[in-house]
Amino acid sequence: MDVGLILVATTRTGDLSALARRVEAVGFDSLWIPEHVVIPSGVLSPFPFAPSWPEHYGRWADPFIALTVAATATTRLKLATGVCLLPEHDPLVTAKVVASLDYYSGGRVILGVGAGGLKEELEAMGTPFRLRWQRLRETVEAMRVLWTQAEASYSGKLVQFPAVRCEPKPIQPGGPPILLGGHGPKALERVARSYDGWCPIVAEPQSFAEAVTVLRRLTREAGRNPEALQLSPYVDPQEGNLSRDTLKAYQEAGATRVVLLSQHIGSEMADGQAAAWIERLAPIVERARPL
C-alpha cells in the first residue's frame, strides 16, 4: 500500500530539496504540499480543527514552487497539491503551471483540489464564497480542455476564454489526475460526476469504508468506472504509531494510498521539525509495504 506525506512548506521548514530526497528515500510514494494563498487580517470564519487559525497558515509557500523544488531533487516521488484552492487561481495560468510541472517532472503530478473554506480568503482573491464550488468545477473543466486540445476555448458562467494555445501539454494523457478534497454527500456526488479521485480528511477506516461504498454506487450511476478512482484519504499518523491493522483496514475500504496528516505535526514542520518527523513517520511506510 502506498503512503504519502503532507509537508507544510514555509521559510522555516528547512532545505526542501534535502527533505524531498529523504521522503523519496524512505519510501513515501508522494509528497503533498498544502495551500493558502493569503490569510486575511482581522476576524476570520471559524477554523474547523482548532479554536483559531494557526499562525503558520499565513506563512505557507506556493505549492507549485515548492513542488518544483522537490521535482528537481527526486526521480520517482509523485508531486501532489494537498490541496490547491483552485477558485483562487486563474484557470489559464494554472493550467500552464501544472502542465509545465508535469512535463518537466516526467509525469509525476497529482492535483488535489478544494473549493476553500475560509470565506475571507476566497473573497480577497476575487471569488464570492457562495460561488466557490461552481468556480472550482468550471476551472477543472477548463484546464482539462487546455491540456487536451490544440486550440482550446471554454464558456462557463464564471470562466470564459476564446480559442487559445496552451503549451506545453502534460506528460500524463489527459492531464494529471484531479482529486477532490471535500466531505459529505455533495462531495461524493461531485467526485462521482467529475473527478479522478477523492482525498478527504478521515477519522477512522469504518466511516471511510461506508463513504466509499456510496461513492462507488454514485460513480456507477454516473456511467463511470469506480475502480478507476484514486482514493487517497488524509489519515492521522498517530504520532508515528499508525498500526498495520489500521492501514490494512483503509486498504480493504478501497484506499489507493493513505496520506499522513496531523495539525500538530504540520505546525512543527512549519517551524523546522520536518526532518525529524520524516524519520519518525518512516516506520509507517515499512508497515504498509507488505499490504
C-alpha positions in Angstrom: 0.0 0.0 0.0 1.3 3.4 -0.9 1.9 6.1 1.8 2.0 9.8 1.0 3.2 12.7 3.3 1.8 16.2 3.8 4.7 18.6 4.2 4.0 22.1 5.3 6.4 24.3 3.4 7.5 27.6 5.0 10.7 29.6 5.1 11.4 27.8 8.5 10.7 24.3 7.3 14.2 23.5 6.2 16.0 22.6 3.0 13.2 21.5 0.8 15.4 19.7 -1.7 17.0 17.6 1.1 13.7 16.9 2.7 12.2 15.7 -0.6 15.1 13.5 -1.3 14.7 11.9 2.2 11.0 11.5 1.7 11.7 9.6 -1.5 14.5 7.5 0.0 12.3 6.5 3.0 9.8 5.1 0.5 6.9 7.5 0.6 5.2 7.4 -2.8 4.1 11.0 -2.8 4.8 14.4 -1.3 1.7 16.7 -0.8 2.1 20.4 -0.3 -1.0 22.3 1.1 -2.0 25.8 0.1 -3.4 29.1 1.4 -2.6 31.9 -0.9 -3.3 34.6 1.8 -4.8 34.7 5.3 -6.6 38.0 5.7 -6.1 40.0 8.8 -8.9 40.6 11.3 -11.9 38.5 12.3 -12.0 35.2 10.3 -14.5 32.4 9.8 -14.1 29.6 12.3 -11.2 27.1 11.8 -12.7 23.5 11.7 -9.9 21.8 13.7 -8.9 24.3 16.5 -10.3 27.4 18.3 -8.4 29.7 15.9 -6.5 29.6 12.6 -2.9 28.5 13.3 -0.4 31.3 12.8 1.8 29.3 10.4 -1.1 29.0 7.8 -0.2 32.6 6.8 3.4 31.6 6.1 2.9 28.7 3.6 4.9 28.8 0.4 3.3 28.5 -3.0 2.8 24.8 -3.6 3.8 24.7 -7.2 7.1 26.4 -6.5 7.7 24.0 -3.6 6.8 21.0 -5.7 9.2 22.2 -8.5 12.0 22.3 -6.0 11.0 18.8 -4.9 10.8 17.6 -8.6 14.4 18.7 -9.3 15.7 16.8 -6.2 13.9 13.5 -6.9 13.2 11.0 -9.7 10.2 8.9 -8.6 8.3 10.8 -5.9 4.8 11.9 -7.0 4.3 15.6 -6.6 0.9 16.5 -5.2 -1.1 19.5 -4.0 -2.9 18.9 -0.8 -5.0 20.8 -1.6 -4.8 23.6 -4.2 -7.6 26.1 -3.7 -8.5 26.4 -7.4 -11.2 29.0 -7.1 -8.5 31.4 -6.1 -6.5 30.8 -9.3 -6.7 32.0 -12.9 -7.5 28.8 -15.0 -5.2 29.7 -17.9 -2.2 30.5 -15.8 -2.8 27.5 -13.5 -3.2 25.1 -16.5 0.1 26.1 -17.8 1.9 25.9 -14.4 0.5 22.4 -13.8 1.3 21.2 -17.3 4.8 22.6 -17.1 5.5 20.9 -13.8 4.1 17.6 -15.1 6.2 17.9 -18.3 9.5 18.7 -16.5 8.9 16.1 -13.8 8.2 13.3 -16.2 4.5 13.0 -15.5 4.6 12.9 -11.7 1.9 15.4 -10.7 -1.3 14.7 -8.7 -3.6 17.7 -8.4 -5.5 17.6 -5.1 -8.0 20.4 -5.2 -10.6 22.0 -2.9 -13.1 24.8 -3.1 -11.8 26.6 0.1 -13.4 27.0 3.5 -12.1 30.4 4.5 -14.7 33.0 3.2 -12.4 36.0 3.8 -9.6 34.4 1.8 -11.7 33.5 -1.2 -13.3 36.9 -1.4 -10.0 38.6 -1.0 -8.9 36.6 -4.0 -11.9 37.6 -6.0 -14.3 34.6 -5.7 -17.6 35.1 -3.8 -17.9 32.4 -1.2 -21.3 31.2 -2.4 -19.9 30.6 -5.9 -16.7 28.7 -4.9 -18.0 25.2 -6.0 -19.1 26.4 -9.3 -15.8 28.3 -9.9 -13.9 25.1 -8.9 -15.9 22.9 -11.4 -15.5 25.3 -14.2 -11.8 25.7 -13.6 -11.3 22.0 -13.6 -13.3 21.6 -16.9 -11.4 24.5 -18.5 -8.0 23.1 -17.5 -8.8 19.7 -19.0 -9.7 21.4 -22.3 -6.5 23.3 -22.2 -4.5 20.2 -21.5 -6.0 18.1 -24.3 -6.9 20.4 -27.2 -4.5 22.2 -29.7 -6.9 25.2 -29.7 -9.0 25.3 -26.5 -11.9 27.5 -25.6 -14.3 27.5 -22.7 -17.6 29.3 -22.0 -18.9 28.9 -18.4 -20.7 31.3 -16.2 -17.6 32.3 -14.3 -14.8 31.1 -16.5 -14.6 32.1 -20.2 -11.9 32.4 -22.8 -11.7 32.3 -26.6 -9.7 29.7 -28.6 -6.1 29.7 -27.3 -2.9 27.6 -27.5 -1.7 26.5 -24.1 1.6 24.6 -24.1 3.4 22.5 -23.1 0.9 19.8 -22.7 1.2 17.5 -19.6 3.0 14.2 -20.0 0.1 12.3 -18.5 -2.6 11.7 -21.1 -5.5 14.0 -20.4 -3.5 15.8 -17.7 -2.7 14.9 -14.1 -5.3 13.1 -12.0 -7.5 15.6 -10.2 -8.6 14.5 -6.7 -11.3 16.4 -4.8 -10.8 17.2 -1.1 -14.2 17.5 0.5 -16.7 15.9 2.8 -20.4 15.0 2.9 -23.0 13.8 0.3 -22.4 16.7 -2.1 -18.6 16.0 -2.2 -19.3 12.3 -3.1 -21.7 13.4 -5.8 -19.1 15.8 -7.2 -16.3 13.1 -7.2 -18.6 10.6 -8.9 -19.5 13.0 -11.6 -16.3 14.9 -12.4 -13.1 13.9 -10.6 -10.4 11.3 -10.9 -10.4 10.6 -7.1 -11.1 11.7 -3.6 -8.8 12.9 -0.8 -10.9 13.6 2.3 -9.7 14.1 5.9 -10.9 11.0 7.6 -11.2 9.9 11.3 -11.1 6.1 11.1 -11.5 3.3 8.5 -15.1 2.4 9.1 -16.7 5.7 8.2 -14.3 6.0 5.2 -15.4 2.5 4.0 -19.1 3.5 4.3 -18.5 6.6 2.3 -16.6 4.7 -0.4 -19.5 2.3 -0.8 -21.8 5.2 -1.5 -19.2 6.8 -3.8 -18.8 3.7 -5.9 -22.6 3.4 -6.3 -22.8 7.1 -7.4 -19.9 6.6 -9.8 -21.6 3.7 -11.5 -24.8 5.6 -11.7 -22.9 8.4 -13.4 -21.7 5.9 -16.1 -18.1 5.9 -14.8 -15.8 3.1 -13.5 -15.5 3.3 -9.7 -12.4 1.1 -9.8 -10.6 3.9 -11.7 -10.9 6.4 -8.9 -7.8 7.2 -6.8 -8.8 7.2 -3.2 -6.2 8.9 -1.0 -7.6 9.7 2.4 -5.7 12.0 4.7 -5.1 10.0 7.9 -3.7 11.0 11.3 -0.4 9.1 11.7 -0.9 9.0 15.5 2.5 10.4 16.2 4.0 7.6 14.1 2.1 4.8 15.7 -0.4 4.2 13.0 -0.8 0.4 13.0 -0.6 -2.2 10.3 -4.1 -3.3 11.1 -5.4 0.2 10.6 -3.5 0.5 7.3 -5.0 -2.8 6.2 -8.5 -1.6 7.1 -8.0 1.5 4.9 -6.8 -0.6 2.0 -9.7 -3.0 2.4 -12.0 0.0 2.3 -10.6 1.0 -1.1 -7.8 3.4 -0.3 -5.2 3.7 -3.1 -2.9 5.2 -0.6 -3.1 6.9 2.8 -1.6 10.5 3.1 -0.3 11.3 6.6 -1.7 14.5 8.1 -1.8 15.9 11.6 -2.4 19.5 12.7 0.2 19.1 15.4 2.8 17.6 13.1 2.1 20.3 10.4 2.7 23.0 13.0 6.1 21.5 14.0 7.1 21.0 10.3 6.3 24.7 9.7 8.8 25.6 12.4 11.8 23.5 11.4 10.9 19.9 12.6 10.1 18.4 9.2 13.3 16.3 9.0 12.7 14.8 12.4 9.0 14.0 11.6 10.0 12.3 8.3 12.2 9.9 10.3 9.5 9.4 13.0 6.9 8.6 10.4 9.1 6.3 8.3 8.1 3.1 10.1 4.5 3.6 8.8 5.9 3.2 5.3 7.5 -0.1 6.3 4.3 -1.3 7.9 2.4 -0.6 4.7 4.8 -2.4 2.4 3.6 -6.0 2.9 -0.1 -5.0 2.3 
